[in-house]
Structure formats: C-alpha cells, structure tokens
Amino acid sequence: WWYYTGHLVDDSGGRWGFEFVVFRAERGGFPVSWASHLALTDETGNRFRYAQRAEIGPQVDRATTGGAAPGFALAILGVDPSATAARGRSAWSMTGSGGNDRLQAGATADEVAGSGAGTPFAIDLRLAPLEPPALHDRDGWVDFGSAGGSYYYSRTAQAATGRLEVGGRSMQVSGRAWFDHQWGDFIAVGGGGWDWFAINLEDGADITLSLVRNRDGGYPLVYGTLVKPPGRTQHLERDAFRVEATARWRSPTTGTDYPAGWRILIPGERLVIDLSPTVAEQELDTRATTGVVYWEGSQRVTATLDGRPIAGAAYVELTGYGPP
C-alpha cells in the first residue's frame, strides 16, 4: 500500500485531517486488484467523511502501463475504465518520486459516508520532503515469521500545500503529511488486527509505533521507530515503550468498541504522550472494498519531554476491533 495521512489548516484557520490510501493485491494467477480509501476529518466542524473505490486490472498502475517517469503513478476510477459509468468521473490519483508527491482525489455526493455523508469533497495537494525516508525495523525489512515479511519505510514529514473542496466551498490549505509505503509477500500477521501510531512532535521528532495482535489478544509483533532531526532513525524494541488505553468509544453505526485515548511512555527519551481523537467518529466501513471495518483518525496531542510541555500532531489506526 501507498498510505498518506496529514494535518491541514485552511485560509480561515479551520483544521482538517486527511487520509488517502491505495492498496494493491495479487495472489497466484488472479488478476491484480486495487482498493482506495479517501477520508477527511473536519476538526473544527466535528464532521468525518470518507469514500472508497475498487478496481481490477493493471491499468491502475500508470507507471508501468503509461510510461510515466520513475516513481509511482496510480489512478483509480473504481469502475471498468471502458464502462459508461466511467464517463465524466475523475480518477483518484497519487504520483510521486523522491518525496515530491501529488495527491488528487474527489468523492461525489453518492460516494460519501460518515457523519458528513452526502457532502462531496476533494483534495488537491502537493507534497515536498522535509526529512529523508525512515526505514522501519532498522533496515526497512519487517519479518512476519510464518506469515511472510514486508519492506516498510515512511516519510514522516512532508510539507503539504494545495486546496480542499467541501460541499462546493474551496479552501487554500497548508500543513504536514506522513507517507507510509509497505509491500511484500505476506498474508496477515497475528490475525487479530493492529494499533498503529504516527506522531509528529514540535521539536522535530517523529514516532511510529506498531502493535500487532493475535486473535487471542496477545502481541506477537511490537516495535517502533523514532526519527530525530535531521532524519536520524532509532529502532524501538517492544520494551522501550508502553501504550495504555485511557478511554473507549462505541460506534453507533457498527456497535464496535474501540480504544479512544492513549498514554504513550518512552522512558529512554523522557517522553510522555497523551492522545485523544479530534473527532470521536472516524470509523470507516470498507467491507465493500477491503472487507474490513477500521478506525483511523487525527488526534490531539498533549506531551511532555523531560517534564516540559511539547505540542504535536498525530494519527492513529485501529484494525481488528470491528465486525468481519
């Protein structure tokens, strides 16, 4: 997958979180399949909107089918490109090379779900790298044991500029984005889901934490990555940090009970980080495209470094809590 999350401020001071992801799957002799999720959190207006698309075939990868420049170039219509339904529908596209990326995607009113259902929205963002890529688990390879393994790196800090459109209102925005790219020959790890944290602190430190669960509630894989300016990367073993849930939230849509607040302690760095969702309802029911229900949302950050307050921004992803 190619996975973006980020934090934006519009020209009137409104605050927004966004998610844009493209998944690719290929198994044996089956055709390559794709899914994409697009989400927007209106932190000021306490609304959450999301949409999803799926497509089958090699045409989504424009870098290999269209002779694009080095890097990646993906465009997903969500319908057979030759179908009548594709006429007049804009593709969701992401292109990039070396951290200089472009994100363009818009959801029509009938595609939009969530608390802001029925209101069309779109993003058009240009991203530029602020730090070199961070390789996870020391060398960018994560061993899943019998489940396989994956390459995994992040660009934890990208400058973002561009426009948002919501319900016909167009806004100039700027902020920060986080990019995760993970690929490999793997099926699943643990089978119980995971909790993923992406945290940017105002002193320039960036933190990734991954807690992967078994179906019985155990954690076979727990690790983190700490990035300090100017891009120095430090692997965090499972005993280097603790994550404690501090609140819960039950979805009125699916009935799923999620953790909804966390305290993260990294004693070796003298860091204590408290997270709480900016909007409670940031759940995505994507059973139509990826077969899962998950929660992914922007966070308020209250942290201390060696006892001194420090601000920040964060995103959290929770999978395996909802219905199959």
C-alpha positions in Angstrom: 0.0 0.0 0.0 0.8 3.7 -0.5 -0.6 5.4 2.5 -1.0 9.1 3.3 -2.3 10.9 6.4 -1.9 14.5 7.4 -2.9 17.7 9.1 -4.0 20.8 7.3 -5.1 24.4 8.2 -7.3 26.3 5.8 -7.2 30.0 4.9 -9.7 30.9 7.6 -8.0 28.9 10.4 -10.1 25.7 10.2 -8.3 22.5 10.9 -8.5 19.3 8.9 -7.1 15.8 8.9 -6.9 13.6 5.8 -6.3 10.0 4.8 -5.7 8.8 1.2 -4.5 5.2 0.5 -4.2 2.9 -2.4 -4.0 -0.9 -1.8 -2.7 -3.4 -4.3 -3.1 -7.2 -4.0 -2.1 -10.0 -6.3 -2.5 -13.7 -5.5 -1.4 -16.6 -7.7 -3.0 -16.4 -11.2 -5.8 -14.0 -10.2 -5.8 -10.5 -11.8 -4.2 -7.7 -9.8 -6.8 -5.9 -7.6 -6.9 -2.5 -6.1 -8.8 -0.6 -3.4 -8.6 3.0 -2.3 -9.9 5.0 0.7 -10.3 8.7 1.0 -11.2 10.4 4.2 -11.5 13.9 5.6 -11.8 14.9 9.2 -13.3 18.4 9.8 -11.8 19.0 13.3 -13.4 22.5 13.5 -16.8 21.4 12.4 -16.7 17.9 14.2 -17.6 16.0 11.0 -16.0 13.0 9.3 -16.4 12.0 5.6 -15.0 9.1 3.7 -15.4 7.2 0.4 -14.0 4.1 -1.2 -13.3 2.6 -4.6 -12.1 -0.7 -6.0 -10.8 -1.7 -9.4 -9.3 -4.8 -11.1 -6.6 -4.8 -13.7 -3.1 -3.4 -14.5 -4.4 -0.1 -15.8 -4.4 1.5 -12.3 -0.6 1.5 -12.3 0.1 4.2 -14.8 3.9 4.0 -14.2 4.0 0.6 -15.9 1.1 1.0 -18.4 1.6 4.6 -19.4 5.4 5.0 -19.5 5.4 7.5 -16.6 8.6 8.9 -15.1 10.4 7.0 -12.3 8.5 6.7 -9.1 4.8 5.7 -8.7 1.8 6.8 -10.6 -1.6 5.4 -9.6 -5.1 6.3 -10.8 -8.2 4.5 -9.7 -11.7 5.2 -11.2 -13.4 2.5 -9.3 -15.2 1.2 -12.3 -14.3 -0.6 -15.5 -12.5 2.2 -17.5 -14.4 1.3 -20.6 -17.8 1.4 -18.9 -20.4 4.1 -19.5 -20.2 4.9 -15.7 -16.6 6.0 -16.1 -17.5 8.9 -18.4 -17.1 12.2 -16.6 -15.8 10.5 -13.4 -12.4 11.8 -12.2 -9.8 9.3 -11.2 -8.3 9.4 -7.7 -4.6 9.8 -8.4 -1.3 9.8 -6.5 2.1 10.3 -8.1 5.5 10.7 -6.6 9.2 10.4 -6.7 11.7 11.2 -4.0 9.1 12.5 -1.7 7.8 15.1 -4.2 4.3 13.9 -4.5 0.9 15.0 -5.8 -2.5 13.8 -4.4 -5.7 14.5 -6.3 -9.0 12.8 -5.4 -12.6 13.8 -5.1 -15.7 11.9 -3.9 -19.1 12.6 -5.3 -22.1 13.0 -3.0 -23.3 9.4 -3.6 -19.9 8.0 -2.6 -19.6 9.8 0.7 -20.3 8.1 4.0 -19.7 9.0 7.7 -21.2 11.8 9.8 -20.8 14.2 6.8 -22.5 11.7 4.4 -23.9 13.2 1.2 -21.5 16.1 1.0 -18.9 15.9 -1.8 -15.3 16.7 -1.0 -11.9 16.7 -2.8 -8.2 17.2 -2.1 -5.5 18.5 -4.4 -2.2 18.6 -2.5 1.5 18.9 -3.5 3.9 17.4 -1.0 7.7 18.0 -0.5 10.1 16.1 1.7 11.3 17.7 4.9 13.4 14.7 6.0 14.9 11.6 4.4 12.8 8.3 4.4 12.9 6.3 7.7 13.5 2.6 7.4 11.5 0.6 9.9 12.9 -2.3 12.0 16.4 -1.0 11.4 16.8 -1.9 7.7 13.4 -1.5 6.2 12.5 -5.2 6.3 9.9 -6.5 8.8 10.0 -10.2 9.4 6.5 -11.7 10.0 7.7 -15.2 10.5 5.4 -17.8 9.0 3.2 -15.0 7.6 6.0 -13.8 5.4 7.6 -10.3 5.5 7.5 -6.8 4.1 9.6 -3.9 3.1 8.5 -0.8 5.0 9.6 2.8 5.1 7.9 6.1 5.9 8.4 9.7 5.0 7.3 11.1 8.4 7.4 14.7 7.5 6.3 16.2 4.2 5.2 19.8 3.6 1.7 20.0 2.2 0.1 22.8 0.2 -2.9 22.9 -2.0 -6.7 23.0 -1.9 -9.7 21.3 -0.2 -13.2 21.4 -1.5 -16.1 20.5 0.7 -19.7 21.0 -0.4 -18.7 23.4 -3.1 -16.5 25.5 -0.8 -12.9 25.8 -2.0 -10.1 26.4 0.5 -6.4 27.0 0.3 -4.6 24.8 2.8 -1.2 24.0 4.1 0.3 21.7 6.7 2.1 18.4 7.1 1.7 14.9 5.6 3.0 11.5 6.6 3.6 8.8 3.9 3.9 5.0 4.6 4.8 2.5 1.9 4.7 -1.2 2.7 5.0 -4.1 0.3 6.0 -7.8 0.3 4.9 -11.4 0.2 2.6 -11.7 3.2 -0.9 -12.7 4.1 -1.5 -11.5 7.6 0.2 -11.2 11.0 -1.4 -12.5 14.1 -4.9 -12.3 12.7 -6.3 -10.0 15.4 -5.5 -6.6 13.9 -3.2 -3.9 15.0 -2.9 -0.4 16.6 -0.7 2.0 14.6 0.5 5.4 15.8 2.1 8.2 13.7 3.2 11.1 15.9 4.9 14.4 15.0 6.3 16.5 17.9 7.1 20.2 17.6 10.8 19.6 18.4 11.1 17.7 15.1 10.9 14.2 16.5 8.6 11.7 14.7 7.4 8.4 16.2 5.9 5.3 14.6 4.5 2.6 16.9 3.0 -0.7 15.7 1.3 -3.2 18.0 0.1 -6.3 16.2 -2.4 -8.6 17.9 -3.1 -12.3 17.8 -6.8 -13.5 17.8 -6.4 -14.4 21.5 -5.3 -10.8 22.3 -1.5 -11.5 22.5 1.0 -9.3 20.7 3.4 -11.3 18.6 4.9 -8.2 17.0 5.5 -4.8 18.7 8.0 -2.3 17.5 8.6 1.4 16.9 10.8 3.9 15.0 11.9 7.2 16.4 13.2 9.8 13.9 15.1 12.8 15.2 16.3 15.8 13.1 18.0 15.7 10.6 16.5 12.3 9.9 18.4 10.1 12.3 16.5 6.9 12.9 16.3 4.8 16.1 14.6 1.4 16.3 12.4 1.0 19.4 12.1 -2.6 20.8 8.8 -3.6 22.5 10.3 -2.9 26.0 11.3 0.6 25.0 7.8 2.0 25.2 4.3 1.4 26.7 0.9 2.2 25.3 -2.0 2.4 27.7 -5.6 3.0 26.5 -7.3 5.7 28.6 -10.8 5.9 27.1 -13.3 4.0 24.9 -15.8 4.8 22.2 -18.6 2.7 20.8 -19.6 3.2 17.2 -23.3 4.0 16.8 -23.1 2.5 13.3 -21.4 -0.9 13.8 -21.5 -1.2 17.5 -17.8 -1.7 17.6 -16.0 -0.8 20.9 -12.7 1.0 20.2 -10.0 2.5 22.5 -10.3 6.2 22.1 -7.5 7.7 24.1 -3.9 6.7 24.9 -0.9 7.4 27.1 2.4 6.5 25.5 5.5 6.4 27.6 9.0 6.2 26.2 11.2 6.3 29.3 14.5 6.3 27.5 13.6 9.5 25.7 11.9 11.0 28.8 8.7 11.3 26.8 5.1 11.0 27.9 2.5 11.5 25.1 -1.3 11.7 25.6 -3.5 11.3 22.6 -7.3 11.9 22.2 -9.3 11.9 19.0 -10.2 15.3 17.5 -13.5 13.8 16.3 -14.9 10.6 18.0 -16.5 9.2 14.9 -13.6 8.4 12.4 -14.7 4.9 11.6 -14.6 3.6 8.0 -16.8 0.6 7.0 -14.8 -0.6 3.9 -16.2 -4.1 3.7 -17.2 -3.3 0.1 -13.6 -2.8 -1.0 -11.2 -4.4 1.6 -13.5 -6.5 3.7 -12.9 -4.7 7.0 -14.2 -2.1 9.3 -11.5 0.1 10.9 -11.0 3.4 12.7 -8.4 5.9 11.6 -8.3 9.4 12.9 -6.5 12.6 13.7 -5.5 13.2 17.4 -5.0 16.0 19.9 -1.5 15.7 21.4 -0.5 16.7 24.9 3.1 15.7 25.6 6.0 16.3 28.0 9.7 16.0 27.2 11.7 15.7 30.4 8.7 17.2 32.2 8.4 20.2 29.8 5.2 20.6 27.7 5.6 19.9 24.0 2.9 20.2 21.3 2.4 17.9 18.3 0.0 16.2 15.9 -0.8 12.5 15.4 -2.8 9.9 13.6 -4.0 6.5 14.9 -5.2 3.5 13.0 -7.1 0.6 14.7 -8.0 -2.6 12.9 -9.4 -5.9 14.1 -11.9 -4.4 16.5 -14.9 -4.3 14.2 -17.1 -6.9 12.6 -15.5 -9.2 9.9 
